[in-house]
Amino acid sequence: MDVEQVDLFRGWPNPALLPTTALAEASAKVLATPAIWTPALQYGPDEGYQPLREHIASWLTTFYQPRDRITPERICITGGASQNVACILQVFTDPVYTRNVWMVAPAYHLSFRIFDDSGFAGRLRAVSQGDAGLDLAYLRQELLAAEERARREDNNAPNYKPTRPWGKVYKHVIYTTPAFSNPSTLTMSLADRENLVRLAREFDALIIADDVYDFLQWSPDPANTSSQPNRAHLPRLVDVDRYLDGGPPDDWGNVVSNGSFSKLIGPGMRTGWAEATEKVAYGLSQTGSSRSGGAPSQMSAAIIAQLFPTGVLQDFIGNILQPAYARRYHRMMSAIREHLVPLGVGLPPTPDVAGGYFIWLRLPRPLRSSELVPIALRDQKLVVASGNVFRIEGDSAAEQNDFDDCMRLCFAWEQEDKLEEGVRRLASVIREALK
């Protein structure tokens, strides 16, 4: 009998965790109500569907609990986190004047082409984030070097982007997933968040923070079966920027929080949001594609907006997603501790709060994941992600940018009863390679 493939690479939600009933009811309401479907099926306002902006602002205020409430003017509806990165780069960078994109590494691999498409191919740079935190000393050193190069080359003004009242061109971009990062699973400490914002202000950098996993959090203790946390355990970078040292030095600020419903409702909705200062949020809405076609995902935004007033989305996250992902996480972690740790496989330190989609493994020496991955597929029909899938393309700084001794496993996609089997198959591959 053929052995079924086990896929621990794919970073998608399992189909059983998609809220089809809630979406069917919300869609029916939208299409049965002319006052809703008329604007929903037309070109939307640049900033996005206003009821959803209002719901998101209130929802985020409850979850993150910033000092002051989040207003709809700080929110721009987007076509999802990936599409919005492209829009951010279109409005707030220049392909020459903007010196580099600094990526907290290892980094989400499918983001690289977005930066390449905006003219930054060959100028992505890795900034390592390890168990001890973000290497801010290295980032400062390299930012200074980049500024010196710009001085020598007389790169002191944007070359290709005209001055526009809705946009500011930043000298640098910093890209990170601060909470439950893909792939490292690490969460950036509050001290690192504060110091990163200070660096961004000093060097005129815009931080793009992919805040896409924040709501998917749970206790790292499998014995803790109490209700899952319903408040963020750390302020976002955009919250830090809002208040740190009296707030931003200008009306633009230095952080965009890039949010998405892909991990909470379904990636096919292609709907997300950005939060930033009012000027940056408005500037995003003035991206040429939004000015021409209206806000992205207008119909999807109208459907999603129906999920908030009755608490359907909030209940789905708290009562379905968090318990399901916590169960999957603990099931995989238990298997890793039983089958992989005795072989010398390492895990990140136990976090205060666990979350996200992934588990990041460190292989015993001298194993390399680039060699094990094809063997796992050939011999065990197991699909896993090699660590160097997440290295920053074009950056030759090996010390900051070599992850071939690591491997990423995803517990979100595969059937739950296959997670332990996948880990057992990986153990067989590692055991054989160590002989």
Buried (B, 14 or more C-beta within 10 A) or exposed (E): EEEEEBBBBBBBBBEEBBBEEBBEBBBEBBBEEEEBBEBBEEEBBBBBBBBBBBBBBBBBBEBBEBEEEBBBBBBBBBBBBBBBBBBBBBBBBBBBBBBBBBBBBBBBBEBBEBBBEBBBBEBBBBBBBEEEBBBBEBBBEBBEEBBEEBEEEEBEEBEEBEEEEBBBBBBBBBBBBBBBBBBBBBBBBEEBBBBBBBBBBEBBBBBBBBBBBBBBBBBBEBEEEEEBBEEBBBBBBBBBBBBBEEEBEEEBBBBBBBBBBBBBBBBEBBBBBBBBBBBBBBBBBBBEBBEEEBBBBBBBBBBBBBBBEEEBBBEBBBEBBBBBBBBBBBBBBBBBEEBBBEBEBBBBEEBEBBBBBBBBBBBBEEBBBBEBBEBBBEEBBBBBBBBBBBBBBBBEBEEBBBBBBBBBBBBBBBBBEBBBBBBBBBBBBBEEBEE
